[in-house]
Amino acid sequence: MADPDTPVEATHTGKEAPQAAGYQVVARRYRPQTFDELIGQEHVAKALKQAISSGRVGHAYLFTGARGVGKTSAARVLAKALNCVHGPTTEPCDQCDICQAIKSGDDVDTMEIDAASNTGVDNIRDLRQNANVRASRCRYKIYIVDEVHMLSKSAFNALLKTLEEPPEHVKFIFATTEPDKIPITILSRCQRFDFAGIEAASIAGRLSQIAEAEGVEIDDEALAVLSIRAAGSMRDSQSLLEQLLAVAGNKITAQEVYTLLGTAPGERIAQLVEAIVNRDAAAAIASLDEAIVGGADVGQLIDQLLGYFRDVMAMVVGCDTSQLRYALPSQYEQTRELGTRLGVHTVLAMIQVLDQTASRMRGSLHTRTLAEMAVVRLAHLDDLDNLAAAVAELRSSEPASAGAGGVKKNVSPQPVAAPQSTAPTPPPAAPVSPQPPPQSPAATTPAPQPPAPAPARTSPPPATNGDAAAHRVDPPAPAAPRAPVALTSEAVKAAWKHVTSSLEGLLAMQAEQAHHVELDGDSRVLVRFAPSNQFSLDMCQQPANLQTLERSLAEQLGGAVSLKFEIDRSIKVETQQAKPQRVVSQRQLQSEVAERPFVVRAMELFNTDISKLKVIPPRNKR
C-alpha cells in the first residue's frame, strides 16, 4: 500500500481502487504544493514570492476570498517556503522532513487552528502563551487561523497586543470568507491579500489534468459543465469530480454530469429558449416538462435559464465570448443570434421575470407551477425594444411644448397688428403684384388718393425709393395679444375652456377638473373646484402652472388677468355623485380628439382609426 503522504499521481493510476485505509479525496491529493500551482491566484503568489526574495516578510497576513479558492493551501505553501531547510525560499523543496510534515499537517511548529471551534478568549490566551516559546526545529512558529472572523470580540481583543508587537519567531496567517466581520484594529495590523474566483477555463484545465492522472476519460462538455457549476471554487469542482469518479468508471460523459447535478442538457435548454423566443408557450411548457421528467430539478432549470439569458444580455450589449459565464461553447452562436432577435430591453425583462420566479420558488410548495408560469410569461412578453422605438418615434413627432403645463404652440392664425384707420383697404392686386414697378420717377409717384393703411402684412414687393415708407414692414411680434374682449363671466368660461383644451400633460388633466369659472372683479377670474379635487387645485396653484394658465387666459381675453382658486364648499355629496352620471357618447368624445395632432400621429403609427380607440372623459368637466 502506498504511503498516504506520497504524491498520488505517482502511485495511483486509476486502474485499480486504492485501499480504503490510505485513500485521500481528490481535493487533498491534488492540493497545490508550490506557489506556481496556485491556479487563478497568480497575483498573490507573485507578491509573496517577492516578499520572501527581498526579506520583507510580514508578521501577519490575511487571506480573504470565497470558499475553495486556495487560501489555506497558499498559507501552507508560505509556511513551507519560510521553514524549508533550504529556505526561506520561493520554491520549497517539498522533500525535506519539514516540508513533508507541513504537507501532512503534522508539523509541531506549524499549527492550523479552526476559529469556528476555538472562538473563546481562553483559546487565544493559550495561543499567546505558546507563541512566546520559540519554535522547536523550524525558523518560525506559524499559526494558520482558518475562518478567523468567527472569533469572539474578547478573543480579538486578546489577540490584538500579540499582533501589535509579535515575537520575531512568530508568523500569523489568517484566512476568512467574511473580512467585513473582522475588527478594523485587526485588519490594520495585517497584510491583506484578496483571492479571486477562479475562471471556468482554468478549472476545466485543472480537472482535465486530474482526470488524466486518474486514468479517466472525460468529455469536453462534461468539463465545461463542471467548471461552470463550481462557480469559481476549485475545491467544489474537485468534489464533484470525486463523485463522478465513484459512479462513472473510466469514462465520464456529459449526461452523467447532468444527472448528478440535476440539470438539463444544453440542447434541452436551447430547445426551451427557442420555444420562448418563438412565443410558443405550449412548446415551452412541453420542453420544461421533458427536462423535469428527464431528471432535472425545477429550481436548477430556472437557474440555468437565468444564467443563459444573462449571457444573451452580455452578447446583446456587445461583449465578446470571454464574458460569457453560463453558456457552453456550443451555445455561443445561439446566444449571439438570440440577442439580435430580442434586444436589450426584452432580455432585461426576461431576466427580471426569472429572478423573481427563483426568489418565489424558495418558499413555495408549488415550484413546478411557478416555473411553468414563468416560461408562459416569457413566451407572451411584449417586444419591448420595438415598443420603446415606437414610443420614441411618437414622442419625436409630438408638437413642441412650452411652460410647466405643456401649452401647445398656437397653430391658429392670429392677427399681427390692428388696422390704424377705418378706411377701406385698397385692392390687394397692386401691392402684391409679383412684377416690381419700373425704376422711373413717373412710375414711383403714387396717384392722389385718401391716405390708407398698408394692406395686411403679406409679403410686400421690393420697395423703391418712392414707396419705401409706404411698404415698410415692421418686425413681427412674437405673439401679439388678441383685441381686448369685454370681460364677462361667459367670456371667461369660454376662454377657460379653450385654454384647458390647448394644454397637454398633467396640468391639462387637472385644470379640466374645475367645477365653476366666473369673473370676480375687474380682472380677476375665480376658479372653483369640488372638495374631492383638492389635488387638482394644488396642481394649478403651483407658481409655474399658475403663470402658464394666466398667460394663456391673457392671450384669449386680450388683456392681463389674475387667477384665484378655491374649494367650493357649497357642493353637496349628492351633487358630486350626480355629475358623473352625465353621459357623453363615445362617438362624441372620439370626434373631439380625432383632430388633435398627437392622436393623428398615434393612429398613423399604430395603423388604426379613431373608431377603435376608447376615449375616457375627464371627471367633473364643466
C-alpha positions as CSV (number, residue, x, y, z in Angstrom):
1,M,0.0,0.0,0.0
2,A,1.3,3.4,-0.9
3,D,2.3,5.9,1.8
4,P,-0.6,8.4,2.1
5,D,2.0,11.2,2.1
6,T,3.4,10.1,-1.2
7,P,2.1,12.1,-4.2
8,V,-0.8,10.0,-5.5
9,E,0.0,11.0,-9.1
10,A,3.0,8.7,-8.9
11,T,1.3,5.7,-7.2
12,H,-2.3,5.6,-8.3
13,T,-3.1,5.1,-11.9
14,G,-6.9,4.8,-11.6
15,K,-6.9,1.3,-13.0
16,E,-7.5,-0.3,-9.6
17,A,-9.2,1.1,-6.5
18,P,-6.8,2.3,-3.7
19,Q,-7.0,0.8,-0.3
20,A,-9.6,2.4,2.0
21,A,-7.1,3.0,4.8
22,G,-4.8,5.1,2.7
23,Y,-7.3,6.8,0.5
24,Q,-7.4,10.6,0.2
25,V,-10.0,12.5,-1.6
26,V,-9.1,14.3,-4.8
27,A,-9.2,17.7,-3.3
28,R,-6.4,16.7,-0.8
29,R,-4.3,14.6,-3.2
30,Y,-4.1,17.4,-5.8
31,R,-3.7,20.3,-3.4
32,P,-1.2,23.0,-4.6
33,Q,2.2,22.4,-3.1
34,T,4.1,25.4,-4.6
35,F,3.3,29.0,-5.5
36,D,3.2,28.1,-9.2
37,E,0.4,25.6,-8.6
38,L,-1.9,28.3,-7.1
39,I,-4.2,28.4,-10.1
40,G,-6.0,31.7,-10.6
41,Q,-4.1,33.4,-7.8
42,E,-1.0,34.5,-9.6
43,H,-1.1,38.0,-8.1
44,V,-0.9,36.6,-4.6
45,A,1.9,34.1,-5.5
46,K,3.9,36.9,-7.1
47,A,3.6,39.2,-4.1
48,L,4.5,36.5,-1.6
49,K,7.5,35.3,-3.6
50,Q,8.7,38.9,-3.9
51,A,8.4,39.4,-0.2
52,I,10.4,36.3,0.5
53,S,13.1,37.2,-2.0
54,S,13.5,40.7,-0.6
55,G,13.4,39.6,3.0
56,R,10.2,41.7,3.7
57,V,8.0,39.0,5.1
58,G,5.3,40.5,7.4
59,H,4.4,39.1,10.7
60,A,0.7,38.8,9.9
61,Y,-1.2,38.0,6.7
62,L,-4.9,38.0,6.0
63,F,-6.1,35.8,3.0
64,T,-9.7,36.6,2.0
65,G,-11.9,35.1,-0.7
66,A,-14.7,32.7,-1.4
67,R,-14.6,29.1,-0.3
68,G,-12.3,26.7,-2.2
69,V,-10.1,29.3,-4.0
70,G,-6.8,28.3,-2.3
71,K,-6.5,30.4,0.9
72,T,-5.4,27.6,3.2
73,S,-3.3,26.0,0.5
74,A,-1.5,29.3,0.0
75,A,-0.9,29.5,3.7
76,R,0.7,26.0,3.8
77,V,2.9,26.9,0.8
78,L,4.0,30.0,2.6
79,A,4.8,28.1,5.7
80,K,6.9,25.6,3.7
81,A,8.7,28.4,1.9
82,L,9.6,30.0,5.3
83,N,10.6,26.9,7.2
84,C,12.1,24.7,4.4
85,V,15.6,23.5,5.2
86,H,16.8,25.3,2.1
87,G,14.8,28.4,2.9
88,P,13.5,30.9,3.2
89,T,12.9,30.2,-0.5
90,T,10.3,30.9,-3.1
91,E,10.5,27.3,-4.2
92,P,10.3,24.9,-1.2
93,C,11.8,21.5,-1.9
94,D,8.8,19.6,-0.8
95,Q,11.2,16.7,0.1
96,C,12.7,17.6,3.5
97,D,11.1,16.4,6.7
98,I,9.7,19.9,7.5
99,C,8.0,20.3,4.1
100,Q,6.6,16.8,4.3
101,A,5.3,17.4,7.9
102,I,3.7,20.7,6.9
103,K,2.1,19.0,3.8
104,S,0.5,16.3,6.0
105,G,-0.4,18.7,8.8
106,D,1.8,17.1,11.4
107,D,4.5,19.8,11.9
108,V,4.7,20.9,15.5
109,D,5.7,24.4,14.6
110,T,3.0,25.0,12.0
111,M,-0.3,25.0,13.8
112,E,-3.7,25.1,11.9
113,I,-6.5,26.4,14.1
114,D,-10.2,26.4,13.2
115,A,-11.5,29.6,14.7
116,A,-15.1,28.3,14.3
117,S,-14.4,25.8,17.1
118,N,-11.9,27.9,19.1
119,T,-13.8,31.1,19.4
120,G,-13.2,31.9,23.1
121,V,-10.8,34.2,24.8
122,D,-9.2,31.3,26.6
123,N,-8.2,29.7,23.4
124,I,-6.4,32.9,22.3
125,R,-4.7,33.2,25.7
126,D,-3.3,29.8,25.3
127,L,-2.1,30.8,21.8
128,R,-0.4,33.8,23.2
129,Q,1.4,31.8,25.9
130,N,2.6,29.2,23.3
131,A,3.7,32.0,20.9
132,N,6.3,33.2,23.4
133,V,8.0,29.8,23.2
134,R,10.5,29.5,20.4
135,A,10.0,27.0,17.5
136,S,11.3,23.6,18.3
137,R,13.0,22.8,15.0
138,C,11.9,25.4,12.4
139,R,12.8,29.1,11.9
140,Y,9.4,30.3,12.6
141,K,6.4,29.3,14.6
142,I,3.5,29.8,12.2
143,Y,-0.2,30.0,13.2
144,I,-2.7,29.4,10.4
145,V,-6.1,30.5,11.7
146,D,-9.0,29.5,9.4
147,E,-12.3,31.4,9.4
148,V,-10.8,34.0,11.7
149,H,-14.0,36.1,11.6
150,M,-15.6,33.5,13.9
151,L,-13.6,34.7,16.9
152,S,-15.4,36.5,19.6
153,K,-14.9,40.2,20.3
154,S,-13.0,39.4,23.5
155,A,-10.8,36.9,21.6
156,F,-9.9,39.6,19.1
157,N,-9.0,41.9,21.9
158,A,-6.8,39.3,23.5
159,L,-5.0,38.8,20.1
160,L,-4.5,42.5,19.5
161,K,-1.5,43.0,21.6
162,T,0.3,40.0,20.2
163,L,-0.4,41.2,16.7
164,E,0.9,44.7,17.5
165,E,4.2,43.5,19.0
166,P,4.7,39.9,17.9
167,P,7.8,37.8,18.8
168,E,10.3,37.7,16.0
169,H,9.9,34.0,15.5
170,V,6.1,34.1,15.1
171,K,4.1,34.5,11.9
172,F,0.3,34.7,11.7
173,I,-1.7,33.7,8.6
174,F,-5.4,34.4,8.9
175,A,-8.0,33.1,6.4
176,T,-11.6,34.2,6.1
177,T,-14.5,34.3,3.7
178,E,-16.0,37.4,5.5
179,P,-13.4,40.0,6.1
180,D,-16.0,42.7,6.9
181,K,-16.7,40.9,10.3
182,I,-13.1,41.3,11.4
183,P,-12.4,44.4,13.6
184,I,-10.6,47.2,11.9
185,T,-7.9,47.1,14.6
186,I,-7.0,43.6,13.5
187,L,-7.2,44.4,9.7
188,S,-4.9,47.4,10.1
189,R,-2.2,45.1,11.5
190,C,-2.3,42.5,8.7
191,Q,-1.1,42.5,5.1
192,R,-4.3,41.6,3.2
193,F,-4.5,39.5,0.0
194,D,-7.8,39.0,-1.8
195,F,-8.2,35.7,-3.6
196,A,-10.2,35.9,-6.7
197,G,-12.7,33.4,-8.0
198,I,-11.1,31.0,-10.4
199,E,-12.0,31.2,-14.1
200,A,-14.1,28.4,-15.5
201,A,-11.4,27.7,-18.2
202,S,-8.7,27.3,-15.5
203,I,-10.9,25.0,-13.5
204,A,-11.6,22.9,-16.6
205,G,-7.9,22.7,-17.4
206,R,-7.1,21.5,-13.9
207,L,-9.9,18.9,-13.9
208,S,-8.6,17.6,-17.2
209,Q,-5.1,17.1,-15.6
210,I,-6.6,15.3,-12.6
211,A,-8.8,13.0,-14.8
212,E,-5.7,12.2,-16.9
213,A,-3.7,11.4,-13.8
214,E,-6.5,9.2,-12.5
215,G,-6.7,7.3,-15.9
216,V,-10.3,8.5,-16.6
217,E,-11.6,9.9,-19.9
218,I,-13.9,12.9,-19.6
219,D,-15.9,14.7,-22.3
220,D,-15.1,18.4,-23.0
221,E,-18.8,19.2,-22.4
222,A,-18.6,17.4,-19.0
223,L,-15.6,19.5,-18.1
224,A,-17.4,22.7,-19.1
225,V,-20.5,21.9,-17.1
226,L,-18.4,21.0,-14.0
227,S,-16.3,24.2,-14.2
228,I,-19.4,26.4,-14.7
229,R,-21.2,24.7,-11.8
230,A,-18.2,25.2,-9.5
231,A,-18.8,29.0,-9.6
232,G,-15.1,29.8,-9.2
233,S,-14.3,27.3,-6.5
234,M,-11.6,24.8,-7.3
235,R,-12.4,22.6,-4.3
236,D,-16.1,22.4,-5.3
237,S,-15.2,21.3,-8.8
238,Q,-12.9,18.6,-7.4
239,S,-15.5,17.4,-5.0
240,L,-17.9,17.0,-7.9
241,L,-15.3,15.1,-9.9
242,E,-14.8,12.9,-6.9
243,Q,-18.5,11.9,-7.1
244,L,-18.3,11.2,-10.8
245,L,-15.1,9.0,-10.4
246,A,-17.1,6.9,-7.9
247,V,-20.1,6.3,-10.2
248,A,-18.9,6.7,-13.8
249,G,-16.0,4.3,-14.1
250,N,-13.3,5.0,-16.6
251,K,-15.3,7.4,-18.8
252,I,-17.3,10.4,-17.7
253,T,-19.9,11.7,-20.1
254,A,-21.9,15.0,-20.1
255,Q,-25.1,13.1,-19.5
256,E,-23.7,11.6,-16.3
257,V,-22.8,15.1,-15.1
258,Y,-26.2,16.5,-15.9
259,T,-27.8,13.6,-13.9
260,L,-25.5,14.1,-11.0
261,L,-26.1,17.9,-10.8
262,G,-29.9,17.7,-11.5
263,T,-29.7,20.0,-14.5
264,A,-30.9,19.8,-18.1
265,P,-28.6,19.1,-21.1
266,G,-27.5,22.1,-23.1
267,E,-29.7,21.1,-26.1
268,R,-32.8,20.9,-23.9
269,I,-32.1,24.4,-22.6
270,A,-31.6,25.6,-26.2
271,Q,-34.9,24.0,-27.2
272,L,-36.7,25.6,-24.3
273,V,-35.2,29.0,-25.1
274,E,-36.1,28.7,-28.8
275,A,-39.8,28.0,-27.9
276,I,-39.8,31.0,-25.6
277,V,-38.3,33.3,-28.3
278,N,-40.8,32.0,-30.9
279,R,-43.6,32.9,-28.4
280,D,-44.8,29.3,-28.4
281,A,-46.0,28.8,-24.8
282,A,-47.2,25.3,-25.4
283,A,-43.9,24.1,-26.8
284,A,-42.1,25.9,-23.9
285,I,-44.1,24.0,-21.3
286,A,-43.6,20.8,-23.1
287,S,-39.8,21.3,-23.2
288,L,-39.8,22.2,-19.5
289,D,-41.8,19.1,-18.6
290,E,-39.5,16.9,-20.7
291,A,-36.5,18.3,-18.8
292,I,-38.1,17.6,-15.5
293,V,-39.1,14.1,-16.5
294,G,-35.5,13.5,-17.6
295,G,-34.3,14.1,-14.0
296,A,-33.7,17.9,-13.9
297,D,-34.6,19.8,-10.8
298,V,-37.1,22.6,-11.3
299,G,-35.0,25.1,-9.4
300,Q,-31.9,24.2,-11.3
301,L,-33.8,24.7,-14.6
302,I,-34.8,28.2,-13.6
303,D,-31.2,28.9,-12.6
304,Q,-30.0,27.6,-16.0
305,L,-32.4,29.8,-17.8
306,L,-31.4,32.8,-15.7
307,G,-27.7,32.2,-16.5
308,Y,-28.4,31.6,-20.1
309,F,-30.3,34.9,-20.6
310,R,-27.5,36.6,-18.6
311,D,-25.1,35.6,-21.3
312,V,-27.6,36.7,-24.0
313,M,-27.6,40.1,-22.3
314,A,-23.8,40.2,-22.4
315,M,-23.9,39.5,-26.1
316,V,-26.6,42.0,-27.0
317,V,-24.6,44.8,-25.3
318,G,-21.5,44.0,-27.3
319,C,-19.4,41.7,-25.1
320,D,-17.3,39.0,-26.6
321,T,-17.4,35.3,-25.7
322,S,-14.8,35.7,-23.0
323,Q,-17.5,37.5,-20.9
324,L,-19.9,34.5,-21.1
325,R,-20.3,32.7,-17.8
326,Y,-23.0,30.1,-18.2
327,A,-23.4,29.2,-21.8
328,L,-21.5,26.2,-23.2
329,P,-19.1,26.9,-26.1
330,S,-21.6,25.1,-28.4
331,Q,-24.2,27.7,-27.4
332,Y,-22.2,30.8,-28.1
333,E,-23.6,31.4,-31.6
334,Q,-27.1,30.9,-30.4
335,T,-26.7,33.5,-27.7
336,R,-25.5,36.0,-30.2
337,E,-28.3,35.3,-32.6
338,L,-30.9,35.5,-29.8
339,G,-29.5,38.8,-28.6
340,T,-30.0,40.2,-32.0
341,R,-33.6,39.0,-32.2
342,L,-34.7,40.0,-28.8
343,G,-33.0,43.3,-28.0
344,V,-31.7,44.5,-24.7
345,H,-34.9,45.7,-23.1
346,T,-36.7,42.4,-23.7
347,V,-33.7,40.4,-22.4
348,L,-33.6,42.5,-19.2
349,A,-37.3,42.0,-18.7
350,M,-36.8,38.2,-19.1
351,I,-34.0,38.2,-16.5
352,Q,-36.2,40.1,-14.1
353,V,-39.1,37.6,-14.5
354,L,-36.7,34.6,-13.9
355,D,-35.1,36.2,-10.9
356,Q,-38.5,36.9,-9.3
357,T,-39.5,33.3,-10.0
358,A,-36.4,31.9,-8.5
359,S,-37.0,34.0,-5.3
360,R,-40.6,32.9,-5.0
361,M,-39.8,29.3,-5.5
362,R,-37.5,29.2,-2.5
363,G,-40.5,29.4,-0.2
364,S,-43.2,27.7,-2.3
365,L,-44.5,24.2,-2.4
366,H,-45.6,24.6,-6.0
367,T,-42.3,25.1,-7.7
368,R,-43.2,23.4,-10.9
369,T,-46.3,25.5,-11.4
370,L,-44.3,28.7,-10.7
371,A,-41.7,27.5,-13.3
372,E,-44.4,26.8,-15.9
373,M,-46.0,30.2,-15.2
374,A,-42.6,31.9,-15.7
375,V,-42.0,30.3,-19.2
376,V,-45.5,31.3,-20.2
377,R,-44.9,34.8,-19.1
378,L,-41.6,34.8,-21.1
379,A,-43.4,33.4,-24.2
380,H,-46.0,36.2,-24.0
381,L,-43.7,39.0,-23.2
382,D,-44.1,42.0,-25.4
383,D,-41.3,43.0,-27.8
384,L,-40.2,45.9,-25.5
385,D,-37.5,47.1,-27.9
386,N,-39.9,47.7,-30.8
387,L,-42.4,49.2,-28.4
388,A,-39.7,51.6,-27.0
389,A,-38.8,52.6,-30.5
390,A,-42.4,53.3,-31.4
391,V,-42.9,55.4,-28.3
392,A,-39.7,57.3,-29.1
393,E,-40.9,58.0,-32.6
394,L,-44.3,59.1,-31.3
395,R,-42.7,61.5,-28.9
396,S,-40.4,62.9,-31.5
397,S,-43.5,63.7,-33.7
398,E,-45.4,65.4,-30.8
399,P,-45.7,69.1,-31.1
400,A,-43.1,71.0,-29.1
401,S,-44.5,72.2,-25.8
402,A,-43.6,75.1,-23.6
403,G,-44.2,76.0,-19.9
404,A,-44.7,73.8,-17.0
405,G,-48.1,72.8,-18.2
406,G,-47.0,72.0,-21.7
407,V,-49.0,74.6,-23.7
408,K,-49.2,73.7,-27.3
409,K,-47.9,76.1,-29.9
410,N,-50.8,78.1,-31.2
411,V,-51.3,76.9,-34.7
412,S,-54.4,79.0,-35.4
413,P,-53.8,82.3,-37.3
414,Q,-53.6,85.3,-35.1
415,P,-53.8,89.0,-36.3
416,V,-50.4,90.5,-36.1
417,A,-51.4,94.2,-35.9
418,A,-54.7,96.0,-35.7
419,P,-55.7,98.5,-38.6
420,Q,-54.8,102.1,-37.9
421,S,-57.9,103.6,-39.5
422,T,-61.4,102.5,-40.7
423,A,-60.8,103.4,-44.3
424,P,-61.4,100.6,-46.7
425,T,-58.4,98.5,-47.6
426,P,-57.4,99.1,-51.2
427,P,-57.5,96.1,-53.6
428,P,-54.5,93.8,-53.0
429,A,-53.6,93.4,-56.6
430,A,-51.3,96.3,-56.9
431,P,-49.3,95.8,-53.7
432,V,-48.9,92.1,-54.1
433,S,-48.1,92.2,-57.8
434,P,-45.2,89.8,-58.5
435,Q,-43.6,92.2,-61.0
436,P,-41.7,95.1,-59.5
437,P,-42.5,98.5,-60.9
438,P,-40.1,100.1,-63.3
439,Q,-37.4,102.4,-61.8
440,S,-38.7,105.7,-63.3
441,P,-39.8,108.8,-61.4
442,A,-43.3,108.7,-63.0
443,A,-43.8,105.2,-62.0
444,T,-42.8,105.8,-58.4
445,T,-45.2,108.7,-57.9
446,P,-48.4,107.5,-56.2
447,A,-51.7,108.6,-57.5
448,P,-53.5,111.1,-55.3
449,Q,-55.9,109.2,-53.0
450,P,-57.0,109.3,-49.4
451,P,-54.4,108.1,-47.0
452,A,-54.9,104.5,-46.2
453,P,-53.0,101.9,-44.2
454,A,-50.9,99.3,-45.8
455,P,-52.6,96.1,-46.6
456,A,-52.5,93.2,-44.2
457,R,-48.9,92.3,-43.8
458,T,-48.3,89.8,-46.5
459,S,-45.1,89.6,-48.4
460,P,-44.7,93.1,-50.0
461,P,-42.8,93.7,-53.3
462,P,-39.3,95.1,-53.1
463,A,-39.6,98.7,-52.0
464,T,-38.4,101.5,-54.3
465,N,-37.1,104.9,-53.3
466,G,-40.5,106.5,-53.5
467,D,-42.6,103.9,-51.7
468,A,-40.1,102.7,-49.1
469,A,-42.0,104.3,-46.3
470,A,-45.4,103.0,-47.6
471,H,-44.2,99.4,-47.7
472,R,-42.1,99.4,-44.6
473,V,-42.5,96.1,-42.8
474,D,-42.3,96.1,-39.0
475,P,-40.5,93.2,-37.4
476,P,-43.2,90.6,-36.5
477,A,-44.2,90.4,-32.8
478,P,-43.7,87.0,-31.2
479,A,-47.3,86.7,-30.0
480,A,-49.4,89.8,-30.2
481,P,-52.5,89.6,-27.9
482,R,-56.0,89.5,-29.3
483,A,-58.1,92.6,-29.4
484,P,-59.5,93.2,-25.9
485,V,-62.6,91.3,-25.2
486,A,-65.3,92.6,-22.9
487,L,-64.8,90.7,-19.7
488,T,-67.9,88.8,-18.7
489,S,-68.4,85.5,-17.0
490,E,-69.5,83.9,-20.2
491,A,-66.3,85.1,-22.0
492,V,-64.2,83.9,-19.1
493,K,-65.8,80.5,-19.2
494,A,-65.2,80.2,-23.0
495,A,-61.6,81.3,-22.6
496,W,-61.0,78.8,-19.8
497,K,-62.4,76.0,-21.9
498,H,-60.2,77.0,-24.8
499,V,-57.1,77.2,-22.6
500,T,-57.7,73.8,-21.0
501,S,-58.2,72.1,-24.4
502,S,-54.9,73.6,-25.6
503,L,-52.9,72.3,-22.7
504,E,-51.2,68.9,-22.6
505,G,-49.9,66.7,-19.8
506,L,-50.8,66.6,-16.2
507,L,-51.8,70.3,-15.9
508,A,-54.4,69.8,-18.6
509,M,-56.0,66.9,-16.8
510,Q,-56.1,68.8,-13.5
511,A,-57.3,72.1,-15.0
512,E,-60.2,70.3,-16.6
513,Q,-61.5,69.3,-13.2
514,A,-62.6,72.9,-12.4
515,H,-66.2,72.9,-11.2
516,H,-67.1,76.5,-11.9
517,V,-65.4,79.5,-13.6
518,E,-66.6,83.1,-13.3
519,L,-65.4,86.7,-13.3
520,D,-64.6,88.1,-9.9
521,G,-63.9,91.8,-10.1
522,D,-62.5,93.8,-13.0
523,S,-59.6,91.5,-14.0
524,R,-59.7,88.5,-11.7
525,V,-61.0,85.1,-12.6
526,L,-62.4,82.9,-9.9
527,V,-62.0,79.1,-10.5
528,R,-63.7,76.8,-8.1
529,F,-63.0,73.1,-7.6
530,A,-65.1,70.5,-5.9
531,P,-63.9,69.3,-2.4
532,S,-62.8,66.0,-4.0
533,N,-60.5,67.8,-6.4
534,Q,-58.1,69.3,-3.8
535,F,-55.1,67.8,-5.7
536,S,-56.2,69.5,-8.9
537,L,-56.4,72.9,-7.1
538,D,-52.9,72.4,-5.6
539,M,-51.5,71.5,-9.0
540,C,-52.9,74.6,-10.7
541,Q,-51.7,76.8,-7.9
542,Q,-48.1,75.8,-8.3
543,P,-46.2,79.0,-9.4
544,A,-45.1,77.7,-12.8
545,N,-48.5,76.3,-13.6
546,L,-50.3,79.4,-12.4
547,Q,-48.1,81.6,-14.7
548,T,-48.9,79.3,-17.6
549,L,-52.6,79.5,-17.1
550,E,-52.7,83.3,-16.6
551,R,-50.6,83.8,-19.7
552,S,-52.9,81.6,-21.8
553,L,-56.0,83.3,-20.5
554,A,-54.5,86.7,-21.3
555,E,-53.9,85.6,-24.9
556,Q,-57.5,84.6,-25.2
557,L,-59.1,87.6,-23.5
558,G,-56.7,90.2,-24.9
559,G,-55.6,91.6,-21.5
560,A,-53.9,90.6,-18.3
561,V,-56.0,88.7,-15.8
562,S,-55.2,87.1,-12.4
563,L,-56.5,83.7,-11.3
564,K,-57.9,82.8,-7.9
565,F,-58.5,79.1,-7.0
566,E,-60.7,77.9,-4.2
567,I,-62.7,74.9,-3.0
568,D,-66.5,75.2,-3.4
569,R,-67.8,74.1,0.0
570,S,-71.4,74.6,-1.1
571,I,-71.3,71.4,-3.2
572,K,-73.2,68.7,-1.5
573,V,-72.4,65.0,-1.7
574,E,-75.5,64.3,-3.8
575,T,-74.3,66.9,-6.4
576,Q,-70.9,65.3,-6.6
577,Q,-72.4,61.9,-7.1
578,A,-74.9,63.1,-9.7
579,K,-72.3,64.7,-12.0
580,P,-70.6,61.5,-13.2
581,Q,-74.0,60.3,-14.4
582,R,-73.9,62.8,-17.2
583,V,-73.5,60.6,-20.3
584,V,-71.4,61.7,-23.2
585,S,-71.4,59.4,-26.1
586,Q,-68.2,57.7,-27.1
587,R,-68.6,58.9,-30.7
588,Q,-68.8,62.5,-29.5
589,L,-65.6,62.1,-27.4
590,Q,-63.9,60.5,-30.4
591,S,-64.8,63.3,-32.7
592,E,-63.5,65.8,-30.1
593,V,-60.0,64.3,-30.1
594,A,-59.8,62.9,-33.6
595,E,-58.1,66.1,-35.0
596,R,-55.5,66.5,-32.3
597,P,-52.0,66.1,-33.9
598,F,-50.8,63.7,-31.2
599,V,-53.8,61.4,-31.7
600,V,-53.5,61.6,-35.5
601,R,-49.8,60.7,-35.3
602,A,-50.5,57.8,-32.9
603,M,-53.2,56.4,-35.2
604,E,-50.8,56.5,-38.2
605,L,-48.0,54.9,-36.2
606,F,-50.1,52.0,-34.9
607,N,-52.2,51.7,-38.1
608,T,-55.6,52.2,-36.5
609,D,-58.5,54.6,-36.7
610,I,-60.5,56.6,-34.2
611,S,-63.4,54.2,-34.1
612,K,-61.1,51.6,-32.4
613,L,-60.0,53.9,-29.7
614,K,-61.7,54.3,-26.3
615,V,-61.7,57.9,-25.0
616,I,-62.1,58.3,-21.3
617,P,-63.8,61.6,-20.5
618,P,-62.5,63.8,-17.6
619,R,-64.4,63.9,-14.4
620,N,-66.5,66.9,-13.3
621,K,-65.7,68.7,-16.6
622,R,-67.7,71.9,-17.0
